[in-house]
Structures are given as C-alpha cells and as structure tokens.
C-alpha cells in the first residue's frame, strides 16, 4: 500500500516533450523549479501528482527483453541518481530525451514532463525515497472572476491544467533495486493503441508477481476461461457458468491460501475441464510473463477488487433478473410447449 501524506518534494524539473513523428521537438529547462518559499504550490502539486496513486494496488518492476536491467533507460538513469552518480536535473533531462525518442506514434500528444524527487513516501509500511515522473497532455479553459470598481470582471485562462486530472504518471520507489525497483503507474489516457507507449516503450515494466497480482490474475484467468473457453468443449447453460464463477469466487473468499490441486478438484471437478484450464492458464502465463505458483497467500483486496467483475445475474429478456449466489441444484430450466417460452423453476424455503 502506498501513502504520500508525509511525503515532501525535494526537487522539481519541468521540460516540454513534443511528438517526434510530427517533427515537434523537446525543450529542456536550464534548472529545477524554485518553489521552496512558496506556501501554496507544493500542496497543489502534491494533489496533482500523488492523489491518483491512492487507489493503485498493482506494483510493477522495470524490465528489458534482453534481461539486462541496465539496458532499460529509465531504470539506468534513475539508478545512477539514487547511487549519487548523476545530479537530479541531469536525470530529468535524460528522461525527457528518452520520452521524446519513444513518442513516435503520430497520435501521441506533446506535453509537459515533470520529474520530482520525493522523500518520505510510505510503501508497504516503510518510508522510502522516490522519483516521480508525470506528463500532462490535455489542457482545459478556466474562467476567472475578480472584483473591479464595485462589480466583477470575468476573464479566462486558456490551455490550463486541471490538477484533478493527471494524464500519465509513475513513481519509482528506491527499493528492491536488483529486481527492478517498485514502480507504481497511472495512465488515464490509455484508451487506444498509441497510448501504450507510456508503459511499454517509455517505462518498459512488468507486473511484480506478488500475492496481490497472483490472486487477481488467477481470478481473471478463471473468469475468462469460464466465459470464453469452457463452452467450446461443454454444453453449458448460463446458470451453470454463473454457478462455476460463484464457486470460484467463494473459494478465494473462504480460503487464506490458494492450493492449485485443491482448487481444481473442489471447483472444476471434471478432469477434461481441468486439462483445458491448465492449457488456458499456461497461455496466459506465456502471453503476460506472469508465472502462477502452485500455492500462494490469497490477497483479500485483490478478491474484493475482482468480485464486481464476476457477474452473478441471469438476465431474462427485459423482464426479469435472477441473482444466483449458490445452490445451483435449486434452479431448473425447461420449455413450455403451450406458451412457446423457456422457463426457470426456483426452489426455496423462505421469502423475504
């Protein structure tokens, strides 16, 4: 868990990074921004930069396809700064140049790049030093109202930044250096193919495979397997899919530790389904470079996060919704020849 309430800004440098494919350029500032005597700006910047990370749970690490971390540009320059071999402003300049080089898609927006040196951020219970990298791409127009000669005057500020809408950002925690540091990421504009350059081209990161990600990813694999793959080999009614998803979710909610063989036996049961699931899971591991352990501690926060994605509602035309939470055997499906309609029969003891 990440907390920034006790954090402080040590240094801040701002540069402008254009789109290389559009023949735009980068503009480097000559020195860091002086804000030590400003009583308002640090608080506004803290809100702008840090607030989006309050609900971030996924932790990433830097990586490189050649498995040599020093070839990852952001990791390389950040490590030099943490090791005292590069000053802060030089670090910010190198990061701006690297971002410019990977901004090669014609739809990537130019914007300001902010690099921040942070002290006393709280990560998983420990106070740490960190580097923050943030980019603003989208501007808005703000109205300004001020008193003038017994009345009010109206003006506006074009191309202004909304401090409640950070476009892109990452925080690099000075911890677990040999594994690629702890990296937190937000990307509010990652809605199209060109936007993935922030994570894939600029940062080059992969998810840290801890219990939170093990739990969340396993639940994702189960959900996708049930909804996309299982019916290719088995004739399954919608209620059967919901029942299987319910049993999967209940396993993770009721257990403290995940056990692969136990899960497959208690939840999937069918040997053919287990074999199909293993193949499906293996493909996920290969595609996302995320190896599942045979046993791991279940992270409650990851379970709660995924619970809303597990649909337990059976929708019948536009008239009825049946919420299925268990007891699949108390639900029967049939067809009424006289009415020419499908029907469900539900058995219960009490009505409330």
C-alpha positions as CSV (number, residue, x, y, z in Angstrom):
1,X,0.0,0.0,0.0
2,X,1.3,3.5,-1.0
3,X,0.8,6.6,1.1
4,X,2.1,10.1,0.3
5,X,0.6,12.1,3.2
6,X,4.0,12.6,4.9
7,X,6.0,12.9,1.6
8,X,7.9,16.0,0.7
9,X,9.2,17.4,-2.6
10,X,12.9,17.9,-2.7
11,X,13.3,19.0,-6.3
12,X,11.2,19.5,-9.4
13,X,12.2,19.9,-13.0
14,X,9.9,20.6,-15.9
15,X,10.5,20.0,-19.6
16,X,8.4,20.1,-22.8
17,X,8.3,16.9,-24.9
18,X,6.8,17.1,-28.4
19,X,5.8,14.4,-30.9
20,X,8.8,13.2,-32.8
21,X,6.7,11.8,-35.6
22,X,5.1,15.3,-36.1
23,X,8.6,17.0,-36.3
24,X,7.9,18.6,-32.9
25,X,10.9,19.0,-30.6
26,X,11.7,18.8,-26.9
27,X,12.5,21.9,-24.8
28,X,14.7,21.4,-21.8
29,X,14.7,23.9,-18.9
30,X,18.0,25.1,-17.6
31,X,17.5,24.4,-13.9
32,X,14.9,22.9,-11.4
33,X,11.9,25.0,-10.4
34,X,12.4,27.1,-7.3
35,X,9.4,26.6,-5.0
36,X,11.0,26.3,-1.5
37,X,9.5,29.7,-0.4
38,X,6.1,29.1,-1.9
39,X,3.5,28.0,0.7
40,X,0.7,27.1,-1.8
41,X,2.4,25.5,-4.8
42,X,3.8,22.3,-3.1
43,X,0.4,21.4,-1.8
44,X,-1.3,21.8,-5.2
45,X,1.5,19.8,-6.8
46,X,1.2,17.1,-4.2
47,X,-2.6,16.8,-5.0
48,X,-2.0,16.8,-8.8
49,X,0.8,14.3,-8.8
50,X,0.1,12.0,-5.8
51,X,-3.7,11.7,-5.5
52,X,-4.2,9.4,-8.5
53,X,-2.0,6.8,-6.8
54,X,-4.1,6.5,-3.7
55,X,-6.1,3.5,-5.1
56,X,-3.3,1.9,-7.1
57,X,-2.6,-1.6,-6.0
58,X,-0.6,-3.1,-8.8
59,X,3.2,-2.9,-8.3
60,X,5.4,-3.1,-11.4
61,X,9.1,-3.7,-12.0
62,X,11.4,-2.4,-14.7
63,X,12.5,-5.0,-17.2
64,X,14.2,-5.4,-20.6
65,X,13.7,-8.0,-23.3
66,X,17.4,-9.0,-23.1
67,X,17.0,-9.5,-19.3
68,X,19.7,-6.8,-18.7
69,X,18.1,-4.1,-16.5
70,X,20.9,-1.6,-17.3
71,X,19.5,-1.5,-20.9
72,X,16.3,-0.1,-19.6
73,X,16.8,3.6,-20.0
74,X,14.5,4.8,-17.1
75,X,16.0,2.2,-14.7
76,X,19.6,3.1,-15.8
77,X,19.3,6.8,-15.2
78,X,17.2,6.5,-12.1
79,X,19.7,4.1,-10.5
80,X,22.6,6.5,-11.3
81,X,20.8,9.2,-9.5
82,X,20.0,7.0,-6.5
83,X,23.6,5.9,-6.4
84,X,24.8,9.5,-6.4
85,X,26.4,9.3,-9.8
86,X,24.1,11.8,-11.5
87,X,22.5,15.0,-10.3
88,X,18.7,15.4,-10.3
89,X,18.3,17.9,-13.1
90,X,20.5,15.8,-15.4
91,X,18.3,12.8,-14.6
92,X,15.2,14.8,-15.6
93,X,16.9,15.8,-18.9
94,X,17.8,12.3,-19.8
95,X,14.2,11.1,-19.1
96,X,12.8,13.9,-21.3
97,X,15.1,12.9,-24.2
98,X,14.2,9.2,-23.8
99,X,10.4,10.0,-23.7
100,X,10.9,12.1,-26.9
101,X,12.6,9.2,-28.7
102,X,9.7,6.8,-28.0
103,X,7.0,9.4,-28.8
104,X,6.9,8.2,-32.4
105,X,3.2,7.4,-32.9
106,X,1.6,10.3,-34.9
107,X,-1.3,10.5,-32.4
108,X,0.8,10.9,-29.3
109,X,0.2,14.3,-27.7
110,X,3.0,16.6,-26.8
111,X,3.0,17.9,-23.2
112,X,5.0,18.9,-20.1
113,X,7.1,16.4,-18.4
114,X,7.5,16.8,-14.6
115,X,10.3,15.0,-12.8
116,X,10.1,15.1,-9.0
117,X,12.5,13.9,-6.2
118,X,10.4,12.7,-3.2
119,X,11.3,11.9,0.3
120,X,9.3,10.0,3.0
121,X,6.8,8.2,0.8
122,X,5.3,5.2,2.5
123,X,5.4,2.0,0.6
124,X,4.2,-1.3,2.2
125,X,4.9,0.2,5.7
126,X,8.4,1.6,5.0
127,X,9.5,5.2,4.5
128,X,11.3,5.5,1.2
129,X,12.9,7.8,-1.3
130,X,11.4,8.0,-4.7
131,X,11.4,9.6,-8.2
132,X,8.1,10.7,-9.7
133,X,7.7,11.1,-13.5
134,X,4.5,12.8,-14.7
135,X,3.2,14.1,-18.0
136,X,0.3,16.5,-18.8
137,X,-1.2,16.2,-22.2
138,X,-4.7,17.6,-22.0
139,X,-5.4,21.3,-21.4
140,X,-8.6,23.0,-20.3
141,X,-10.0,26.5,-20.3
142,X,-10.7,28.1,-16.9
143,X,-12.9,31.1,-16.1
144,X,-11.6,33.7,-13.6
145,X,-13.9,36.1,-11.8
146,X,-12.5,39.0,-9.8
147,X,-13.8,42.2,-8.2
148,X,-13.3,45.5,-10.1
149,X,-14.8,49.0,-9.4
150,X,-17.7,47.9,-7.3
151,X,-18.6,45.0,-9.5
152,X,-16.9,41.9,-11.0
153,X,-14.8,41.3,-14.1
154,X,-14.7,38.0,-16.0
155,X,-11.6,36.6,-17.7
156,X,-10.3,33.2,-18.7
157,X,-7.2,31.1,-18.8
158,X,-6.7,29.0,-21.9
159,X,-4.5,25.9,-22.1
160,X,-4.6,25.5,-18.3
161,X,-4.0,22.2,-16.4
162,X,-6.7,20.6,-14.2
163,X,-4.9,19.5,-11.1
164,X,-7.6,16.8,-10.5
165,X,-6.8,15.1,-13.8
166,X,-3.3,13.7,-14.1
167,X,-2.8,12.2,-17.6
168,X,0.2,9.9,-17.0
169,X,2.5,9.2,-14.1
170,X,4.8,6.8,-12.4
171,X,6.5,6.7,-9.0
172,X,9.8,4.8,-8.7
173,X,10.4,3.6,-5.2
174,X,14.0,3.2,-4.1
175,X,13.6,-0.4,-3.0
176,X,14.2,-3.8,-4.5
177,X,16.8,-2.4,-6.8
178,X,18.2,-5.7,-8.1
179,X,14.7,-6.8,-9.1
180,X,13.9,-3.6,-11.0
181,X,12.6,-1.3,-8.2
182,X,9.0,-1.0,-7.1
183,X,7.1,1.1,-9.7
184,X,3.5,2.4,-9.5
185,X,1.8,3.6,-12.7
186,X,-1.3,5.6,-13.7
187,X,-2.3,6.2,-17.3
188,X,-5.6,8.0,-17.6
189,X,-5.5,8.3,-21.4
190,X,-4.6,4.6,-22.1
191,X,-7.8,4.1,-24.2
192,X,-6.1,3.5,-27.6
193,X,-3.2,1.6,-29.1
194,X,-0.9,4.6,-29.4
195,X,-1.2,5.3,-25.6
196,X,0.5,2.1,-24.5
197,X,3.9,3.8,-25.3
198,X,4.0,5.1,-21.7
199,X,4.2,1.6,-20.1
200,X,5.6,-0.5,-22.9
201,X,8.1,1.9,-24.7
202,X,9.0,4.6,-22.2
203,X,9.0,2.7,-18.9
204,X,9.3,-1.0,-20.1
205,X,7.7,-2.5,-17.0
206,X,6.1,-5.8,-16.0
207,X,3.8,-6.6,-13.0
208,X,5.5,-7.7,-9.8
209,X,4.2,-11.2,-9.2
210,X,3.3,-10.9,-5.5
211,X,0.2,-12.3,-3.8
212,X,-2.0,-9.4,-4.9
213,X,-1.2,-10.0,-8.5
214,X,-1.2,-13.8,-8.2
215,X,-4.7,-13.6,-6.7
216,X,-6.1,-11.0,-9.1
217,X,-4.6,-12.6,-12.2
218,X,-5.8,-16.1,-11.2
219,X,-9.4,-14.8,-10.8
220,X,-9.1,-13.0,-14.2
221,X,-8.0,-16.3,-15.9
222,X,-10.8,-18.3,-14.3
223,X,-13.4,-15.7,-15.3
224,X,-12.2,-15.5,-18.9
225,X,-11.9,-19.3,-19.1
226,X,-15.5,-19.8,-18.0
227,X,-16.9,-17.1,-20.2
228,X,-14.8,-17.7,-23.3
229,X,-13.3,-21.2,-23.5
230,X,-15.3,-23.7,-21.5
231,X,-18.4,-23.8,-23.7
232,X,-16.3,-24.8,-26.7
233,X,-16.0,-28.3,-25.2
234,X,-19.0,-28.4,-22.9
235,X,-22.7,-27.6,-23.4
236,X,-23.3,-25.1,-20.6
237,X,-26.3,-23.1,-19.6
238,X,-25.8,-19.5,-18.5
239,X,-26.8,-20.6,-14.9
240,X,-24.0,-23.2,-14.9
241,X,-21.4,-20.6,-15.9
242,X,-22.6,-18.3,-13.1
243,X,-22.6,-21.2,-10.6
244,X,-18.9,-22.1,-11.6
245,X,-17.9,-18.4,-11.2
246,X,-19.7,-18.3,-7.8
247,X,-17.8,-21.4,-6.6
248,X,-14.5,-19.9,-7.8
249,X,-15.1,-16.6,-6.0
250,X,-16.3,-18.4,-2.8
251,X,-13.1,-20.5,-2.8
252,X,-10.9,-17.3,-2.8
253,X,-13.2,-15.6,-0.2
254,X,-13.2,-18.5,2.2
255,X,-9.6,-19.7,2.0
256,X,-6.5,-18.0,3.3
257,X,-4.1,-19.9,1.0
258,X,-4.6,-21.0,-2.6
259,X,-3.7,-24.6,-3.5
260,X,-3.8,-25.5,-7.2
261,X,-4.8,-29.1,-6.8
262,X,-7.4,-28.3,-4.2
263,X,-9.0,-25.6,-6.3
264,X,-9.1,-27.8,-9.4
265,X,-10.7,-30.6,-7.5
266,X,-13.2,-28.6,-5.5
267,X,-14.2,-26.0,-8.1
268,X,-13.7,-27.5,-11.6
269,X,-14.0,-31.2,-10.7
270,X,-14.2,-32.5,-14.3
271,X,-10.8,-34.0,-15.5
272,X,-11.4,-32.7,-19.0
273,X,-12.2,-29.2,-17.7
274,X,-9.1,-29.2,-15.5
275,X,-6.9,-30.1,-18.5
276,X,-8.5,-27.3,-20.6
277,X,-8.0,-24.9,-17.8
278,X,-4.3,-25.8,-17.4
279,X,-3.7,-25.1,-21.1
280,X,-5.6,-21.8,-20.9
281,X,-3.7,-20.8,-17.8
282,X,-0.4,-21.7,-19.4
283,X,-1.1,-19.5,-22.4
284,X,-1.8,-16.6,-20.1
285,X,1.5,-17.1,-18.3
286,X,3.3,-17.1,-21.7
287,X,1.4,-14.0,-23.0
288,X,1.8,-11.9,-19.9
289,X,5.1,-13.2,-18.5
290,X,3.2,-13.9,-15.2
291,X,4.0,-17.3,-13.7
292,X,1.4,-18.7,-11.3
293,X,2.7,-20.5,-8.2
294,X,1.1,-23.8,-7.2
295,X,0.4,-22.3,-3.8
296,X,0.2,-18.6,-2.6
297,X,-1.4,-16.5,0.1
298,X,-4.7,-15.1,-1.0
299,X,-4.9,-11.2,-1.0
300,X,-8.3,-10.1,0.2
301,X,-8.0,-6.7,-1.5
302,X,-7.5,-8.4,-4.9
303,X,-10.5,-10.6,-4.2
304,X,-12.7,-7.6,-3.4
305,X,-11.4,-5.8,-6.5
306,X,-12.4,-8.7,-8.8
307,X,-15.7,-9.5,-7.1
308,X,-17.6,-6.9,-9.1
309,X,-16.3,-8.3,-12.3
310,X,-17.8,-11.7,-11.5
311,X,-21.3,-11.4,-12.9
312,X,-23.9,-13.4,-11.0
313,X,-27.0,-12.1,-12.7
314,X,-29.1,-14.1,-15.1
315,X,-31.0,-11.7,-17.4
316,X,-34.2,-13.0,-18.9
317,X,-35.4,-10.8,-21.8
318,X,-36.1,-7.3,-20.4
319,X,-38.5,-8.5,-17.7
320,X,-36.5,-10.4,-15.1
321,X,-33.1,-10.6,-13.4
322,X,-32.2,-13.7,-11.4
323,X,-29.4,-13.2,-8.9
324,X,-27.6,-16.5,-8.4
325,X,-25.4,-16.8,-5.3
326,X,-25.3,-20.5,-4.9
327,X,-27.4,-23.8,-4.7
328,X,-27.5,-24.4,-8.5
329,X,-29.5,-27.6,-7.8
330,X,-32.4,-25.4,-6.7
331,X,-32.7,-23.9,-10.2
332,X,-34.3,-25.8,-13.1
333,X,-34.7,-24.8,-16.7
334,X,-37.4,-26.0,-19.0
335,X,-39.5,-25.3,-22.1
336,X,-43.3,-24.7,-22.1
337,X,-44.8,-26.1,-25.3
338,X,-48.1,-24.4,-24.8
339,X,-46.7,-20.9,-24.2
340,X,-43.7,-21.4,-26.5
341,X,-41.4,-20.0,-23.9
342,X,-38.4,-21.1,-21.9
343,X,-38.8,-21.0,-18.1
344,X,-36.8,-21.3,-14.9
345,X,-38.2,-23.1,-11.8
346,X,-36.7,-22.0,-8.4
347,X,-37.0,-23.9,-5.2
348,X,-36.8,-22.0,-1.8
349,X,-37.8,-22.2,1.8
350,X,-38.3,-18.6,2.9
351,X,-39.4,-15.4,1.1
352,X,-38.3,-12.0,2.4
